[in-house]
Amino acid sequence: MTLGYAIQKSWGGVTAMDLWLFPAVFAVSFLLFHELVKRIPGLKRIFITKAEIAEEVEEAALTSFYRNGLNDTRDRTGILIFISVFERRAYVLADEGINAKVDTAVWQEVVNLVVNAIKKREQAEGICRAVRRCGELIRKHFPIKADDTNELGNLIVED
């Protein structure tokens, strides 16, 4: 009696094909998850700490302040009201001239004007109130001089 060849495979063992399966599944899953997080802001916000958000907003405000030349005034009175939609934060940055004469609590008041208005869905009115408040502060501490010129454009910058 002659026996034929028998082919066997165990169902609990790891094969060479199984070892390549994990990296492939991982790579595809990573790419899909990365694209989801990139395209859906709510998911991205989950993975960012409050400290990172605060740092990003401050850095973006500083960049915008200098990029738009708000530091180029004679009396150093430039003020930036920075609103970051993604981070849901408002930030006020003032140059050293006005900052030396205005208490930090006043800048927080300006931020609160913007944030509270946004919460009430009155964004435009809140921003206008904040701008008027900044104008009052400049007028109070730096009255118009005979040779004054408008050194900065009063503009809304969208980055």
C-alpha positions as CSV (number, residue, x, y, z in Angstrom):
1,M,0.0,0.0,0.0
2,T,1.4,3.4,-1.0
3,L,0.5,6.6,0.7
4,G,0.0,9.9,-1.2
5,Y,1.2,13.3,-0.1
6,A,-1.0,15.1,2.4
7,I,-1.0,18.9,2.7
8,Q,-1.7,20.4,6.0
9,K,-2.0,23.9,7.5
10,S,-2.8,24.7,11.1
11,W,-5.3,27.3,11.8
12,G,-3.7,28.9,14.8
13,G,-0.2,29.6,13.4
14,V,1.3,32.8,12.0
15,T,2.4,32.7,8.4
16,A,4.6,35.1,6.4
17,M,1.5,36.5,4.8
18,D,0.0,37.3,8.2
19,L,3.1,39.3,9.1
20,W,2.6,41.6,6.1
21,L,-1.1,42.1,6.7
22,F,-0.7,44.1,9.9
23,P,1.5,46.9,8.4
24,A,-0.8,47.1,5.4
25,V,-4.0,47.4,7.5
26,F,-2.2,49.9,9.8
27,A,-1.0,52.1,7.0
28,V,-4.4,52.2,5.3
29,S,-6.2,52.9,8.6
30,F,-3.7,55.6,9.5
31,L,-4.2,57.4,6.2
32,L,-8.0,57.2,6.5
33,F,-8.0,58.5,10.1
34,H,-5.5,61.3,9.2
35,E,-7.7,62.5,6.4
36,L,-10.8,62.4,8.6
37,V,-9.1,64.4,11.3
38,K,-7.7,66.9,8.8
39,R,-11.2,67.5,7.2
40,I,-13.4,67.5,10.2
41,P,-12.4,70.3,12.7
42,G,-14.4,68.8,15.6
43,L,-12.2,65.7,15.5
44,K,-9.0,67.7,15.2
45,R,-9.9,69.7,18.3
46,I,-10.2,66.5,20.4
47,F,-6.5,65.8,19.9
48,I,-5.2,69.3,20.9
49,T,-4.8,70.3,24.5
50,K,-6.0,73.7,25.8
51,A,-2.4,74.7,26.4
52,E,-1.5,74.0,22.8
53,I,-4.6,75.9,21.6
54,A,-3.6,78.9,23.7
55,E,0.0,78.8,22.4
56,E,-1.2,78.5,18.8
57,V,-3.5,81.5,19.1
58,E,-0.8,83.6,20.8
59,E,1.7,82.7,18.1
60,A,-0.7,83.4,15.3
61,A,-1.7,86.8,16.8
62,L,2.0,87.8,17.2
63,T,2.7,86.8,13.6
64,S,-0.3,88.8,12.4
65,F,0.7,91.8,14.5
66,Y,4.1,92.0,13.0
67,R,3.1,90.9,9.4
68,N,0.6,93.8,9.3
69,G,3.0,96.4,10.7
70,L,1.0,97.2,13.8
71,N,4.3,97.8,15.6
72,D,5.3,100.6,13.2
73,T,3.6,103.6,14.9
74,R,5.4,106.6,16.3
75,D,3.9,106.1,19.9
76,R,3.8,102.3,19.7
77,T,0.0,102.3,19.9
78,G,-1.0,99.4,17.6
79,I,-3.7,97.1,18.8
80,L,-4.7,93.8,17.3
81,I,-8.0,92.1,18.0
82,F,-7.4,88.6,16.9
83,I,-10.3,86.1,16.5
84,S,-9.4,82.5,15.8
85,V,-12.4,80.6,14.5
86,F,-11.0,77.1,14.7
87,E,-9.7,77.5,18.2
88,R,-12.8,79.5,19.2
89,R,-10.6,82.1,21.0
90,A,-10.2,85.9,20.9
91,Y,-6.9,87.5,21.8
92,V,-5.9,91.2,22.1
93,L,-2.4,92.2,21.5
94,A,-1.3,95.8,22.1
95,D,2.1,97.4,21.4
96,E,4.3,98.6,24.2
97,G,3.2,102.3,24.1
98,I,-0.5,101.7,24.8
99,N,0.2,98.6,26.9
100,A,2.3,100.6,29.4
101,K,-0.7,102.8,30.1
102,V,-3.6,100.3,30.0
103,D,-4.1,97.6,32.6
104,T,-4.3,94.0,31.5
105,A,-7.8,93.7,32.9
106,V,-9.0,96.3,30.3
107,W,-7.7,94.0,27.5
108,Q,-9.6,91.2,29.1
109,E,-12.7,93.4,29.0
110,V,-12.2,93.9,25.2
111,V,-11.8,90.1,24.7
112,N,-15.0,89.5,26.7
113,L,-16.9,92.0,24.5
114,V,-16.0,89.9,21.5
115,V,-16.5,86.5,23.1
116,N,-19.8,87.3,24.7
117,A,-21.2,88.8,21.5
118,I,-20.1,85.7,19.5
119,K,-21.9,83.5,22.0
120,K,-25.1,85.5,21.5
121,R,-24.6,85.3,17.7
122,E,-24.0,89.1,17.5
123,Q,-20.5,88.9,16.1
124,A,-20.5,92.1,14.2
125,E,-21.8,94.2,17.0
126,G,-19.4,92.7,19.5
127,I,-16.4,93.4,17.3
128,C,-17.6,97.0,16.7
129,R,-17.9,97.4,20.5
130,A,-14.4,96.1,21.0
131,V,-13.0,98.4,18.3
132,R,-14.8,101.4,19.8
133,R,-13.4,100.5,23.3
134,C,-9.8,100.4,21.9
135,G,-10.4,103.7,20.2
136,E,-11.5,105.2,23.5
137,L,-8.3,104.0,25.2
138,I,-6.1,105.4,22.5
139,R,-8.0,108.7,22.5
140,K,-7.7,108.9,26.3
141,H,-4.0,108.1,26.6
142,F,-2.7,109.5,23.3
143,P,-4.7,112.6,22.3
144,I,-4.4,113.7,18.7
145,K,-1.3,115.9,18.0
146,A,-1.0,118.6,15.4
147,D,1.3,116.6,13.2
148,D,-0.6,113.2,13.6
149,T,-1.3,111.1,10.6
150,N,-3.2,107.8,10.2
151,E,-0.2,105.5,10.4
152,L,-2.2,102.3,10.1
153,G,-4.9,101.2,7.8
154,N,-8.1,100.4,9.7
155,L,-8.6,97.0,8.1
156,I,-9.9,93.6,8.7
157,V,-7.3,91.0,7.9
158,E,-8.3,87.4,7.2
159,D,-5.5,84.8,7.3
